[in-house]
């Protein structure tokens, strides 16, 4: 089962890809995980995978890519 956090990562990256571009979405997704790791949290590979899937789907639906 997919957690709410993974869905948030997926849909945020999907929407950001449609609203701007995949590079911005990827930078913010990875940046958030870097921030988590340096601020005492835990960086999650699952979150980055969810971001990547959202970006891929956003590119597929976007008329610009």
N, C-alpha and C positions, 0 to 999 in steps of 0.2 A: 504494500500500500504506500502511496506517495503522501508525504507529509505536507502540511499547509505551507511550510517554508519553501519547499521545492516548487510548489505551484506558484508562489509569489515570485520566486526567481524566474521561473519560466515565463509567466505572463508579463512581468516587468521588462524582461529582455525582448520578448516578442513585440510589445507595444513600443518600446524604445527603438527597435529596429525599423518598425513601420514609420515612426515619427521622425527619425533622424537617419541613422545609418548603423550598420553592424559594428563598425569600429568603436563607436561611442558606447554601444551596448556591451561589447566585450570588455572595453576598458573599465567601465563602471562595475561590471560583474566581477572581474578579477580584482579590481581595486577594493571592492567590498570585502573580499576574502582576505586580501593582504591586510586590510585594516583590522579585521577580526583577529588575525593571527598576532599582530603586534600590540593589540589592545587587551590581550589576555584571554581572548576568545579562542575558538577553534575554527580553523579554515576547513571547509568541507568540499571534498571532491564532488560529492553529489550535487552541491549547489552550483558548481561550475558546469557540470554536465547539464543541469536544468537550464542554466543560462545559455549554453551552447545550443541545446535543442530549441529554445525559444528564438534564438537568433536565426537558426536554420529555417524554422517555420516562417518567421517574419520575412526572410529573404524570399521564400517560396511564394508568399502571398503578396509581396510588394511588386508594384508595376515597374519599379526602378532597377530590379536585379534580375 
